[in-house]
C-alpha cells in the first residue's frame, strides 16, 4: 500500500461545484490540485493548477495523468471512453465500473435486480409500440426516463392513465419505463471502500422533498434499528459487487406500506451528505480523499442531530426573516459565481442542529417553508 501524503498532486477530472468542494478539502489536507476543466473558481490559488481542456481529448487527459500522483472524478456525467489510451491510467484507483453503471439507468436497474435487491418494475422503451406494451405490464402510475442520465428529459414523463399514453409520442432514443412509487421517506447512505476492498458505511440521511429543488437532508436517531440494519446490509451488498475504491452513495425509499426499495447509485459525493460537515469531525470530501489516498477510514458518529434545509431564490427572503428568530441557525450560501445560473434556483442551505428528531421536526415544520 502506498499512502499518498501531503504535497502530492491530485488530478481532478471535470469542474463544477463538487470539484470545487473536493479541491478545498484537498488543500486543507496539504495536497496540491490539478483540475482538467474549461474553468475553475480556484484556478488562481497557488496550489491549484487549471489544465484548460476537454475531458474527451486523450491528449488533455494524458497531461492530467502525467502531472498527477492520483486522479479522481466526482461527476457522473463525464465519459472516460478514452481511458485505455492513457499511460498511467492505474492512477484512477476508482476505476470506471461504477461510472458506467450509474450513467445507464437500464444497466443500473439490471445490476440491482441481479443482486436480488428490491426495485420497482421496469422495462426498456424505444418507440410507441414498446411504450404501449410495457405500460400494460407495469401499470399506472409510471414514469418514462431516458436510459442515459445526462441526456434528454430532465424529470421524466409521468403517465397516470391510458389516455395520456395514447397522446404521447416517444422521442428518438432509448428510454426506461418504471413504476412510480407513493414514497413515504427517502434515504441516502454513503459507503467507502479502501485499497484492501474493506467497506465502511456512514450515518444514514433522511430526505424530504417538496419539489425538485426544495428539500431537507436530516441525520437523526429515529430508533428504527431494523430499517437501519437493512439499509446497511444493502449498502454492503452493492459495494461488494462493484470493483472500485473511493466513495459512493445509495438512495433508497420506503412506501406507505413500509416496503424498502433501492432507487439508484451515485459515484463520489452527493449534496445530501454535506450535512456531515456540521455533525461530525469529517466532511464527505475528506472521506472521499481518505479512501482514494489510502488513509485510514474513520468510524463516523454524529455529535448531534442536524438538518440542512435548501435555500432558493424563491424562499431567500423568508429564510432571512426566519433567521432573525433563530440565532443558532447557520446560513451557508454557495459561491457568488453560481448565483447567476438562471436554470438553477439553488443558493445554499440553512443548517440546524438539535438534540433529537422531534425537536428538529418541530423547528423545521413550524417555519412552513420546509417540512420533515
N, C-alpha and C positions, 0 to 999 in steps of 0.2 A: 504494500500500500504506500503510495506517495501522497503525503499531505501537502496540499497547496497552501503555502504560507503567505503572510503579508509581503507586499511589494511585487508579488506575481501579477501577471496581467490576465484579466478575464475578458474574453471577447463576447459581446452580446449581439446576436443576430436580430436586427429589427429595432425600431424605435418605439414610440408610444408611451403611454402612462406607466405600464408595467415595467418597461425597460428603465424609465426614469426612476421608479421606486427601487428597482434592483440595483441600479448604479449608485444611488445614495447609500444603500446598505453596504455595498461592496467597499465604498470609500471609507465608511466608518470602521470596517474590519481591516483596513490597511491595504486593500488591493488597488491596483491600477485597472482602468477600464478602457476598452476599445469597443466602439459601437459602429456596426455596419448599418447605416440608415441614410436617408436623404437629409435629415437634420436631427439635432438633439438639443434640448434645453440646457444640458450640462456640458456642451461641447467646449466651453471656454474654461472649464475647471482644469487646473494644472495636471491633475492625474487622470483626466478623461481625454481620449483622442477619438475624433469622429472620422470614420472612413466613409466618405460620401460615395455611395454606390448602390447597385441593385442586388437584392437577395437572390435573384435568379441568374446572376452572372458568375460563372465559375471563377473567373479571374478575380472578381471582387471578394468572393468567399475565400479564395486561396490566400489573398492578402491578409484577411482576418485570421485565418488559421495559422498562417506562418508567423504572425506577430503576437500571438496569444499563447498563454500556457494552458488555458482551458477555454472552451467555447460553450455557450449556453443559448437557449431560446426560451422566451416566456410569452409566446404568442402563437395560438393555434391556427392563425390564418396564414402563416408563412408556409412555403413549399420548398422542400430541400431535395428536389429530384436530382440535382447535380452533385450531391454529396459524394458519390462514388468516385468522382473525378478529382477529389480534393486530397492532396497529400497532407497527412496528419489528421485525417478525419476522426481518428480514435480520440482526439481531444474533446469530441462531443460525447461525453460519457452518458448523457441522457438517452442517446440512440434516437431512432426515428420511428420505432414501432408504435409508441404511444401517440406520436404526432399523426401518423397515418390513420390510427384508429379513431381519434377524436374529430378528425376532419370529415369523416364519412358516416352519416347517420345510419345507413344500412349496415355497414361493416360493424359499427359500434353496437347496434341492436343485436346483430347476429352473434357477436362475441359474448354479450351478456346472456343471451338465450342459450348459447352453447355451454355456459358455465352454470346453468340451472338457476339463474337469478330471476327474480320476479320482475317482468317488464310488461308494458301494455302490448296488446296485439298490434302487429304492424305488417306492412306489405309494400313492395316496390310498385311504383306507378310511372309509366312513360307516356300514356295517352289516355283519351277519354274512355276507351273500352276497358283499360285496366282500372280506371277510377270507378266505373260503374260496377265492375266485378268485385273489387276489393271492399267497396262500401257495403255490399251485401254480406260479405264475410265478417267485417269488423263492426258494422252498425254505427248508430249515431249516439252522441255527437262524436265527430272525428276531426282530425286536422291534417292538412297536406303541407309538407315542408320539402324544400329542396334537399337532395341527398348530401350535396356538398354544403357545409355550414357557412361558408364565406361568400356564397353567391345567391342570387335570386330573392325569393320572398323573405322579408326580414322576420315577420312574426308568424308566418304560416297563414293558411286559409282554413277557416273553421266551417264545417257543414253541420247544420242542425237537423236537416231533413232532406228527402229525396229531391224536392223541387229545387233546392239550392245546388245540388249536384248536377241536375239536368241543365241548369242555366250556365254552368261553369265550363270554360274551355281551358284544358290543361295546356300550359305553355310548353315550348320546346325545352327538353331537358329531362333529367331523371329526378324523381320525387319519391318520398316515402309517406304513406298514409298510416296514421296510428290513432288509436282510441284517445279521446280527450277525457281525462280523469276529472272527477269532482274532488279537488285537492283540499285536504284539511290543514296539513302542515307540510312544509318543505325543510330539508336539512342538507347541510354540506359538511363533509368530513375530509380533512386533509390527511394525506398519507405520504411519508417519505421512505425512500429505500436507499441504503448506503452501498458502498463498494462491495460489501460481502452479501448483498441482497437481503440484509436484515430490514424488517419492516417496522415502522413506528407510526402509530396513529395519534391524532391530536384532538383536542376538545371539539365536540360536535356543535355546530352552529345552526340555530333555528332561524329560518327565513319567513318573513311575512310580506307578501306582495299585494299592493293595492292596484297597481297598474304596471306598465312596462318599466317605468323609471322609479316610482315611489315605493320603497320597501325598507324593511329593517333587518338587521343581522344581529342576533342575540345569542350570547353564551350564558347559560344559567342552569342550575341543577333543577330539572323538572321531576326528578325522582322516578323516572321511568327506566329502571335498570334493564328490563327485558328489551326495550327498544334500543337502548344504547348498546347492549351486547350484540344484538342482531346487526346493527349498523356497523359496528367494529368488525364483526365476522365477515360481512360483505366486503368491507374495505380490504381486509387481508386477502380474501379470495381473488379480488380483482388485481391487487398489486402483485400477488404471487404469480399471476398468469400473464403478466406483461414484462418483457425484458426492458428494464430501464433503471437508471439511477437518478435520483433527484426527488422532485415534489410533484404530486398530483392531487386532484380533488375529485370527489364523487358527490353528485347531487341525487338526493332521494326524496320521496314524499310519502305521506300517508293519506288515505282517503277517509271519508266519513265512517266507513266500516272498519277503520284501523288496519287496513291492509297496507303493507310496506312495498313500494315499488322503487326500482332503480331508474332514475331518469337519464343521467348522462355522466360522462367522464370529462375532466379538464386536465390539461397538462400545465404544470407550473402553478403560479399564484392565481388567486381569484379575489374578486372585490370583497366578497363576504368576509374573508379571513383577515381583512385589515383590522378587525376588532381585536385580534391577538395582541397587537402592539400596545393597546390600552390595558389589557387584562393580565398579561404575562410579561416576563422579562425578555421575550423574544418576539420579533416580527416574523411574519411568514416569509419575508425575503431572506431573513437570516437563516431560517430553517432550510430554505431552498439552497442557499450558498453553502451551508454546512454539509448538506447531503452530497453535493457535487464536488466539494473540495476535500472530502474525506476527513472532515472534522467530526468529533463525537456528537451524536444527536441527543438532545435533552428530552427528559420526560416533562411534558408541559402540564402544569396545573394552574388554572386561573386563580388569581389572588382575590378576585371578587366576581360577582355577576356584572354584566355590562352589555350595552347595545349600541350599535351605530345606526343612525337614522339618516336617510338620504335627504340632502338639501338640493332643491332645484330652483330654477329661476322663478317658477310659479309660487313656491312657498317660502322664498327667502325672507320677505318682509314679515310673514307670520313667525318664522323661526327667530328672527331678531327680537321680535316682541316677546316671544316665549323665553328667550334667554334672560330678559330682564327679571323674570320671576324665579329663575333657577341659576344662581351664580356658579353652581358646581358643574353645570353642563359646559362642554367644550365644543367650540365650532372650529372645524378644520376644513378650509377650502383648498381646492386644487390650484396649481399654478395658473396665473392670470392668462397665460397663452392659450389655455384650453377653454376659457370662459366665452370666447367669441365663436365657438363652433355652434352654428345655428341649429344643426341637426341633433345636438346633444345637450339637453337641458340640465344635465347633472353638474352640480357645482362643488359638492363635497359632502361632509357628514357632520352631524352632531353626535358626540359621544357622551353616553350617560352611564355612570357606574352606580351600582346598587347592592344591597346586602342579599337580596333574594329575588326570585322570579316575580312574586306577587307585587312587590314594591315597584319593580321596573314596569310591570304591566300597567299598574295604576298611573305612574308618572307619564308613560307614553300615551295611553289611551285617553287620558284627561286632556291632552293637547288638541284632540280632534284633527290633528294633522296626520299622524301616523297611527297604526294600530298593531297590537301584538296579540 
